[in-house]
Amino acid sequence: MNKKLFYDEVFMKKRGILVDTDSIIFDIENNNNYYEMYQGEMFCPECYTAKLVFVSKSYRNNSYIKCKNGEIHSSGCSYQCDEASSKMMKDYFDSLTAYQIDSKLNILLNRLCRKDNLTFKKIHLNPEESPLLFKSKNNSLLEKKYKLLRQKKINLYPSYSLEKGLYVFYGQVRLNISDRKKKDTNEPYQILEIQVYSQYENTYKTSYTIFYKDLNLEFDSDKKYNIVLIATPNIEYRPYSLKLYKNSIKIEEVK
């Protein structure tokens, strides 16, 4: 059984598009009529076969989207595999060279951030080719099994579903650089502010930050950027700070 509980995006069957779960949850929570519109229309964002359902907010959890009980993904779909643990993620990336990690980021940027060609996602249902899967050795077995990369769509407003450990973050955001100096040494450094749109507040807010040292980065705060990175979040305070894994980050301006 797939252990991935939360989906960050869904495939809308009639409209033939991918939609962020933030938008769906916002619609349903603010207008009961939207529930019927979405019911039966939400499917797995990769194979478009397994049905997804909306789960209402409870005293323990916020609302979320999950796979409907008993639904089966198409053969080869990445989401039929168990999601990797943080340790599995680290072991996997530790086994790659700097060149392999850079290549992996380029592939993930193309797969996760560029949505112009939805058929690309549907026809490549082969575990050997999927950039979202990797083989990890089971502690109790000798053979390796495919695991799904822990991933978080970074342009969704941070929620309870974000846990400690290593993730692949991706999405479309606004970026801003904040130049600062250390109080004790006066040494300059930069904070990359990742700004995401909050539908509830109808504005962009800094939700994540990344520490940089003298990289002289520049971004237009009014433009949007595709971003993919490997990092560990510090979720004690907001905005959450992200600690990059071996400076693993790719950014491109959305044209």
C-alpha positions as CSV (number, residue, x, y, z in Angstrom):
1,M,0.0,0.0,0.0
2,N,1.3,3.4,-0.9
3,K,2.3,5.3,2.3
4,K,2.1,8.7,0.6
5,L,-0.9,10.3,2.3
6,F,-0.8,13.9,1.1
7,Y,-1.0,15.0,-2.5
8,D,0.2,18.5,-3.4
9,E,-1.5,18.5,-6.8
10,V,-4.2,16.5,-8.6
11,F,-5.2,15.8,-12.2
12,M,-8.7,17.2,-13.0
13,K,-10.2,14.7,-15.5
14,K,-12.8,16.8,-17.3
15,R,-10.6,19.9,-17.5
16,G,-7.4,17.9,-18.4
17,I,-5.2,20.0,-16.2
18,L,-3.1,19.7,-13.0
19,V,-4.4,21.8,-10.1
20,D,-2.7,22.6,-6.7
21,T,-4.5,21.1,-3.8
22,D,-4.3,24.5,-2.0
23,S,-6.8,25.8,-4.5
24,I,-9.2,22.9,-4.2
25,I,-9.1,23.0,-0.4
26,F,-9.7,26.7,-0.4
27,D,-12.6,26.4,-2.7
28,I,-14.3,23.6,-0.8
29,E,-13.8,25.2,2.6
30,N,-15.2,28.5,1.5
31,N,-18.1,27.3,-0.6
32,N,-19.9,24.0,0.0
33,N,-21.1,23.8,-3.6
34,Y,-17.5,23.2,-4.8
35,Y,-17.4,19.8,-3.1
36,E,-19.8,18.3,-5.6
37,M,-17.8,19.9,-8.5
38,Y,-14.6,18.3,-7.4
39,Q,-16.1,15.0,-6.3
40,G,-15.1,12.2,-8.7
41,E,-13.0,14.5,-10.8
42,M,-9.7,14.3,-8.9
43,F,-7.1,11.7,-10.0
44,C,-3.4,10.9,-9.5
45,P,-1.2,13.6,-11.0
46,E,1.0,11.1,-12.8
47,C,-1.1,8.1,-14.0
48,Y,-4.5,9.9,-14.1
49,T,-6.1,6.6,-13.0
50,A,-6.3,6.3,-9.2
51,K,-9.1,8.5,-7.8
52,L,-8.3,11.0,-5.0
53,V,-10.6,12.3,-2.4
54,F,-11.0,15.4,-0.1
55,V,-10.7,14.8,3.6
56,S,-12.3,17.4,5.8
57,K,-10.5,19.3,8.6
58,S,-10.6,17.6,12.0
59,Y,-9.5,18.6,15.5
60,R,-6.2,16.8,14.7
61,N,-5.5,17.6,11.1
62,N,-6.2,20.3,8.5
63,S,-8.0,19.4,5.3
64,Y,-6.0,17.4,2.7
65,I,-6.2,15.3,-0.5
66,K,-5.5,11.5,-0.4
67,C,-5.9,8.5,-2.6
68,K,-9.3,6.9,-2.3
69,N,-9.3,3.6,-0.3
70,G,-9.1,0.6,-2.7
71,E,-7.9,2.7,-5.7
72,I,-5.1,1.2,-7.8
73,H,-2.5,3.3,-9.7
74,S,-1.6,2.3,-13.2
75,S,1.3,-0.2,-13.5
76,G,4.6,1.7,-13.3
77,C,3.1,4.9,-11.7
78,S,5.6,6.4,-9.2
79,Y,2.9,7.0,-6.6
80,Q,2.2,3.2,-6.2
81,C,5.6,3.0,-4.4
82,D,6.1,3.7,-0.7
83,E,7.5,7.1,0.1
84,A,11.2,7.0,1.2
85,S,12.3,7.9,4.7
86,S,14.6,10.8,5.3
87,K,17.5,8.3,5.9
88,M,16.8,6.5,2.6
89,M,16.9,9.9,0.8
90,K,20.2,10.8,2.4
91,D,21.8,7.4,1.6
92,Y,20.6,7.7,-2.0
93,F,22.0,11.2,-2.6
94,D,25.2,10.4,-0.7
95,S,25.8,7.6,-3.3
96,L,25.6,10.1,-6.2
97,T,28.5,12.3,-7.5
98,A,28.2,16.1,-7.7
99,Y,27.6,15.7,-11.5
100,Q,24.9,13.1,-11.0
101,I,23.1,15.3,-8.4
102,D,23.3,18.2,-10.8
103,S,21.8,16.1,-13.6
104,K,19.1,14.8,-11.3
105,L,18.1,18.4,-10.4
106,N,17.9,19.3,-14.1
107,I,15.6,16.3,-14.8
108,L,13.4,17.1,-11.8
109,L,13.1,20.7,-12.8
110,N,11.9,19.6,-16.2
111,R,9.5,16.9,-14.8
112,L,8.1,18.8,-11.8
113,C,8.1,22.5,-12.8
114,R,7.4,22.6,-16.5
115,K,3.8,21.6,-17.0
116,D,3.3,22.5,-20.7
117,N,3.4,18.9,-21.8
118,L,1.1,16.7,-19.6
119,T,1.4,13.7,-21.9
120,F,5.1,13.5,-20.8
121,K,3.9,12.6,-17.4
122,K,1.5,10.0,-18.6
123,I,3.5,8.0,-21.1
124,H,6.7,7.5,-19.0
125,L,5.2,5.0,-16.5
126,N,8.3,3.0,-16.1
127,P,10.1,2.7,-12.7
128,E,13.5,2.4,-14.4
129,E,12.9,5.8,-16.1
130,S,11.0,7.7,-13.5
131,P,13.1,10.5,-11.9
132,L,10.8,10.4,-8.8
133,L,11.9,6.8,-7.9
134,F,15.1,5.3,-6.7
135,K,16.1,1.8,-5.4
136,S,16.7,1.4,-1.7
137,K,17.8,-1.7,0.2
138,N,15.2,-3.1,2.6
139,N,16.7,-3.7,6.1
140,S,15.3,-7.1,6.3
141,L,15.7,-8.2,2.7
142,L,18.7,-8.4,0.3
143,E,16.8,-7.1,-2.7
144,K,16.3,-3.4,-3.4
145,K,12.8,-1.9,-3.8
146,Y,11.7,1.3,-5.5
147,K,11.0,4.2,-3.2
148,L,9.2,7.5,-4.0
149,L,11.3,10.6,-3.3
150,R,10.0,12.7,-0.4
151,Q,8.8,15.8,-2.3
152,K,7.0,19.0,-1.3
153,K,5.5,21.5,-3.7
154,I,7.2,24.7,-2.3
155,N,4.6,27.1,-3.8
156,L,1.9,25.7,-1.6
157,Y,1.6,27.5,1.7
158,P,3.5,25.5,4.4
159,S,1.2,23.1,6.3
160,Y,1.1,20.4,8.9
161,S,2.1,17.8,6.3
162,L,5.7,19.1,6.3
163,E,7.9,17.0,8.6
164,K,11.6,16.9,9.6
165,G,14.2,15.3,7.3
166,L,15.4,15.6,3.7
167,Y,13.0,16.6,0.9
168,V,13.0,17.5,-2.7
169,F,11.2,20.9,-2.8
170,Y,9.9,22.2,-6.2
171,G,7.5,24.7,-7.7
172,Q,6.9,28.2,-9.0
173,V,7.6,31.1,-6.6
174,R,8.8,34.6,-6.2
175,L,12.3,35.3,-4.9
176,N,13.9,38.1,-3.0
177,I,17.4,38.6,-1.6
178,S,18.0,40.2,1.8
179,D,21.6,41.4,2.4
180,R,22.6,41.1,6.0
181,K,25.7,41.3,8.2
182,K,26.7,39.2,11.2
183,K,26.5,41.3,14.4
184,D,29.7,40.0,15.9
185,T,32.0,40.0,12.9
186,N,30.2,42.3,10.5
187,E,30.7,39.6,7.9
188,P,28.2,39.9,5.0
189,Y,25.8,37.2,4.0
190,Q,22.5,36.8,2.1
191,I,19.1,35.3,2.8
192,L,17.2,34.0,-0.1
193,E,13.5,34.6,0.7
194,I,11.1,32.2,-1.1
195,Q,7.7,33.8,-1.4
196,V,4.5,31.9,-2.0
197,Y,0.9,33.0,-2.6
198,S,-1.5,32.7,0.3
199,Q,-5.1,32.5,-1.0
200,Y,-6.4,33.1,2.5
201,E,-4.5,36.4,2.8
202,N,-4.6,37.2,-1.0
203,T,-0.9,38.1,-1.0
204,Y,2.6,36.7,-1.4
205,K,4.4,35.9,1.8
206,T,7.9,34.7,2.7
207,S,7.4,31.1,3.7
208,Y,11.0,29.7,3.4
209,T,14.5,31.2,3.7
210,I,17.9,29.9,2.6
211,F,21.2,31.1,4.0
212,Y,23.8,32.1,1.4
213,K,27.3,33.5,2.0
214,D,28.6,36.1,-0.5
215,L,27.0,34.7,-3.6
216,N,25.9,38.1,-4.9
217,L,22.6,36.8,-6.1
218,E,20.0,39.0,-7.8
219,F,16.3,38.3,-8.5
220,D,13.4,40.5,-9.7
221,S,10.9,40.2,-6.9
222,D,8.0,40.9,-9.3
223,K,8.9,37.9,-11.5
224,K,8.2,34.2,-11.0
225,Y,10.8,31.5,-11.0
226,N,10.8,27.7,-11.2
227,I,12.8,26.2,-8.5
228,V,13.9,22.7,-7.4
229,L,16.2,22.0,-4.4
230,I,17.2,19.3,-2.0
231,A,17.0,20.5,1.6
232,T,16.1,19.8,5.2
233,P,13.5,22.2,6.7
234,N,13.6,23.7,10.2
235,I,10.0,23.7,11.0
236,E,10.2,25.2,14.5
237,Y,9.6,28.8,13.4
238,R,8.1,30.5,10.4
239,P,9.2,31.4,7.9
240,Y,10.8,27.9,7.8
241,S,14.6,27.9,7.1
242,L,15.9,25.4,4.6
243,K,19.4,23.8,4.9
244,L,20.5,22.9,1.4
245,Y,22.0,19.5,0.8
246,K,25.5,20.1,-0.8
247,N,24.2,23.4,-2.3
248,S,21.7,21.4,-4.4
249,I,19.5,24.0,-6.0
250,K,18.3,24.9,-9.5
251,I,16.4,28.2,-10.4
252,E,15.1,29.4,-13.7
253,E,13.0,32.4,-14.6
254,V,9.5,31.6,-15.9
255,K,9.2,33.0,-19.4
